[in-house]
Amino acid sequence: MKSVDSKSRSNNHGAAARVVSRQREVQRAQDAKDQADAVSLKKTKKEKEEQETPVQAGHRPQPANPMPAQHLRKPGNEADMALRPRFEAPDYKGSGKLEGMTALITGGDSGIGRAVAVLYAREGADVAIAYLSEDEDADETRRHVEAEGARCVLLKGDVRDPAFCQKAVDETVKAFGKLDILVNNAAFQLHAASIGDITDERLDLTLRTNVYGYFQMARAAVPHLREGSSIINTGSVTGLEGSAHLLDYSTTKGAIHAFTKALASNLQDKGIRVNAVAPGPVWTPLNPADSPAEKVQDFGKQTGMKRPAQPEELSPAYVFLAAPCCASYITGIVLPVTGSVGAA
């Protein structure tokens, strides 16, 4: 005859066995569902990848990934790029928005700066181009500016040097008699996997190019600006969202956004507007001169548009912010042009 304890253990064992059986039954059902979901997910992922075509929202299709696997030596020449950036904006029709005005654009030899120079000329402005060393690119930009019927002067030098910044402004005023628009656009960018990779020397190079250069140019330009004039700074989506591998660059772009707002407040009573454009990934020499060739292929693919912008897709924003007829009531803003939803 079984003891009470034996009966209890037997009953408990039976109950436990039923629980185990039920758990395993539920597990088998879930395993089967997981397997089916995995197959479905794999199929959906494949279909999604096939359907993830780049978004085209302009008058003509823009180049999309894979971009050419190319690495350029610093500072990067647009003339050496396997796929030349598009800057002509053939569908953009000038209407005299900047007629009789004069602009100084740093980093105007290539990329966004070149595209802005061409549209400013198309809108009636004379243009001075400040650039570091890329003579071939600068000459090409001048040809396009002059083809639009505007005058163009080239100013070779380093924006880290305050003496050059002063000279660039003085030479612009000497050539054209005045200065109405300053576009701070020159930049240095280099990726780093760790903060430990960014030496003091490298940090100083990035800060002095991207922040000191903007400040020094603005300081030299402001005495020549008048009511209706404007300063436009090139910021970045990295200044809005940060970037794990562009620590120093992101830092400078955030500083540029703050500088834009502070200077806008400082100059508002004088009728001088200060704004910034914060681009997302744009196909210019800056990025092939930064990333390894294999990474350049996917440049811009992570955006909502699933492709990088071309410079001609950015330049109209600079016209809008510079033109008194368009933006006379706009100052101190950072305008995101990122190809994605939600950047702010």
N, C-alpha and C positions, 0 to 999 in steps of 0.2 A: 504494500500500500504506500503510495507516494505521500511524502510529507507536504505540509502546507507550503513550505519554502520551495519545494520541488515543483509543485503545481504553479506557484507564482512565477517561478523562473520560466517554466514551460509556456505559461500564458504570455509572459513578457516577450519571450523569444518569438512566439508566433506573431505577436503584435508588431515587434520590430521587423520581422521578416516581411510582413505585409507593407510596412512603411518603406522598407528598402525596395521592395518590388515596385511600389507605387512611384518612388523617386526615380528608379531606373526607367520605368515606363514613361514618365514625364521627360526624363533625360533623352531617351531614344526619340521621342517625338520632337524635342527641341533640336537634337542633332540632325534629324532628317530635314527639319525646317532650315537649320543653318546651312546645310549642304545645298539645299535648293536656293536659298538666298545668295550663297556664294556664287553659284552658277549664274543666277540672275544678275547679281552685281557685276560680275565679270563681263557679262554680255552687255549690260547697261553702260558700264565704263567704256567698253570698246565702242559702242554706238555713240556715246557722248563725245569721245575723242574724235570720232569720225565726223561728228556734227559741229565740233568746236572750230568753226572757220572764223578767221579774223573779221572783225566788224568794219564795214566800210560805210561811212556816213557823209562823204563829201562828193564833189563833182567827178572825181576820178579815183579809181582804186589805187591804194597806196601799198608799197611793198610790205610783205609780211614774212613771218618766220617759215623756214629757217633763214636768218640773216647770214651774210657771208662770214665764214669762220676766219676772222682776220684779226691780227694784233698789230697795232701801230706803235712806233716809238714816240715818246712824249716830245713835244706837246701835241702831236698828231696833226697831220696835214690832210685836209679834205681832198686834195688832189691825188693822194695815195689810196683813197678808199676804193675797195672793189665795187661797192654799190654807192654811187654818189648821192648824198642827201638831196632831197627835193626842196628847193627854196624859191623857185620862180613864181609860184602861185598864179598860173596862167588864167584862172577863172576870176581872180581878184581884179576888179576894175577901179582904178583911182578916180577920185572925185574932188581933188583939191583940199582934202581935210587938213593938210599940213602946209598949204601953199605959203611961200615966203618965209618958212621957218628953217632953223638950222639945228642939226642933231649931232651929238658926239656919242659914238657907240664903242664901248670897250669889248674886246673879243669879237670885233665885227668882221674879221677876216673870213670866218667860216661858221657853219652850224646855224644856230638861232640868230646870232648877230648878223650874219650875212643876209638871212631871210628878212630880218627887220630892216636892214639898210636898203634892200631892194624895194620893199613896200613903202618905206618913208620917202624914197625918191619918187616912187610912182604917185605918191600923194602930194608931191611938190616941194619936199624939203631937200636942202643940201646936206651932205653927210660927211662927217669926219670919222675915220676908222682908226681906233687904237688897237694895236696888235703886238704880240711878243716877238716872233721871229719868222712867221710863215709868209715869206714874201710872195710866193707863187699864189697862195690863197688870197692874200690881200689884193694883189693885182687883178685877180679874177673878180673879186667883189667890186673893185673900182670900175671895171669894164661894164659890169651889169648896172651899177648905179648910174654911170654916165649914159648908158643905153636908154635909161628911163628919162633922160633929159636933165638930170641934176648934176651939180658939181660934187666932186669927192676929193678929199685929201687923206693921205695915209700917214699915220703917226706910229712909228716903231719904238717900243720901249716896254718897260716892266712896271705894271701898276702897283707893285710893292714899294716902289720908289716914289716918295711924295714929290720930289723934284720933277719927275717925269709927268706925274698927274697934273701939276701946275703948268708944265710946258704944253701938255696936250690941250688943256683948256685955252691957254694963251694963243697957241697956234691955230686953234679952231676959230677963235674970235678974230684973229688977224686975217685969216683966209676969207671969212664970211661976214665979218663985221658985227657978229652977235652970236649968242648961244641961247636956244630956246628949250632944247630937250637933251637930257643926259640919260643914256641907257647904260647902267652898270651890268655887265654881262660876263666879263672875263672870269675864268674859274680854273682851279686845280682840283683834281679828284684822283684818288688812288685807293683801291680796296685794301682791307687788312682783315685777317681772320680773328685777330685778338688785339685788345687795347695795348698789350705788351709789344706789339709789332710797330706801334706808332711812336717813333723816337721824338725827342724834343725838337730836333731839326726838322723832321717831317711835319710835326704839328705846327711849327712856326711857318713853314712854307705854305701850308693850307690856309692858316689864319691870315697871314699877311697878304696873300693873293685874294682871298674871297671876302674878307672883312675889312682889313686895312685899305685894300685897293678901292673898295666901294666908298668908304668913309673919306679917303683922301681925294678921290675924284669929286665927290659931292662938295667937300669943303672948298675945293678950287673953283667949282662951277657956280656955287650959290651967289657970289657977288655979281655975276653976269646975268643971272636969271631975273625975270621980272614977272609981273602979274600975267597969268596965262601960261607960264612956263611949267615944265614938269620934269620930275626925275622918276625913272622906272628901273627897278632893281629886279634882276633875275634870281628868284628864290628856287625852291625845289619841293617836290613831294616829300623828299627825305627830311626837310625842315619841318614838315607837318606831322609825319608819321615815324620818323627815325629810320635808320637802316643798320642792321646788325653788322654789316661788313663795310660800312662807310661812316665810321664813328666820327672822325674829325670833319669830314665833309658835311655830314648831317648837322653837326654842331654849328658850323659856319652858316649854313642855310637857315637854321633857326634864328641865329643872330641877325641875319639879313632881314628876316621878317620883322623882328623886333625893332631893328634900326629903321625900317621903312615906316612903321607906325610912329616911332618917336620923332623922326625927322618931319613927317607929315604934320604932326602937332606943332612942331617948332616953326614951320614955314607957312602954316595955314593963313595967318593974318596978312601975309605978303601976297596971297593969291597964287602961291607956287604949290602945285599938287605933287605928292609923292606916293607912288603905288608900287606893287610888286606882282610879278607873274610867277606862279609856282608850277613849273612843268613836271610832268611825269617822265617816263623814259622817252627820249628823243634821239633819233638817229643822227648823230653828229660825230666828229672825230674824238670827242671827249671819252666816249665809252669803249670803242675799240682800242684806244690808247690806255685804257684802264684794265679791262678784263682779259683773261686768257681767251684765245681764239675759240675754243670749244664752247665757252660760256656765252660768247657774243651771239652765237646762233639762236639762242633762246631769249635774247634781249627784248624786253617789252611783252613777252608772251603771258606774263602773270597779270597784266592789266585786264580790266573789263572788256576792252576792245580787242584783247588777245594779240596785240602787235604794238610796236613802238610808233610814236608819232613821227612825222616828217617835219622839218623846220617850218615849211610853209603852212602847217596846221597851227603853229604857235604865233607866227608873226602878226596876224590880224589883231590879236589881243593887245599887242604893243602899240599898234596904230590906234585902237580904241582908247587906250589909257592916255596916249599922248595928245589926241585931238581934242581941243577945247569944245568943238561942236558936239562931241560924243560924251565926254567925261568931265565936264566943268564942275560937276557936283560930286565927284568921286575922289576921295583922297584917303590914304591910310589903309587901303585894302590889300589883301594878298589873294590874288585871283588864281585858283587852281585850274590847270589845264592838264589833266592827268589821264584821261582815257578810262577812268573808273568812276563809279558812283560813291559818294560819301567822303571824298577828301576835303578836309576843312581845317 
